[in-house]
Amino acid sequence: MKNLLVVLMFSSAFLTGLPASANSTVDQLLQTYQQQGAQTVDPEQGKKLWYSKSGDRSCTTCHNSSPDKMGKHARTGKLIKPMASSANPERFQDSKKVEKWFLRNCKWTLGRLCTVQEKANTLSWLNSF
């Protein structure tokens, strides 16, 4: 019993010491965004952007209101794999793809480019699932 308690205490201490992000691509992108001027990364602001409307569009228009669920493109009807890394391990593994989709989706959804702060916040929030 005593050994089990020691193992549980060690496991708990180890797990709480792990970073929220176990994805080196996400870590590199967040570092790049901060080098480009993003301040403190705030996942809650990323969540707000995800749900905010720009005209009749938001990220949820195609990606679903829950990032760990499948989405469907509003125009083409093409299925979109979940944005959350926990539901789609392929997500956020290629920084060029992440940048490509931020560029394309920010323009389509917001009618403008996303700021580095918005990208950092949103990526951080999506990666927290």
Secondary structure by P-SEA (a helix, b strand, c coil): caaaaaaaaaaaaaaaaccccccaaaaaaaaaaaaaccccccaaaaaaaaacccccccccccccccccbbbbccccccccccccccccccccccaaaaaaaaaaaaaaaccccccaaaaaaaaaaaacc
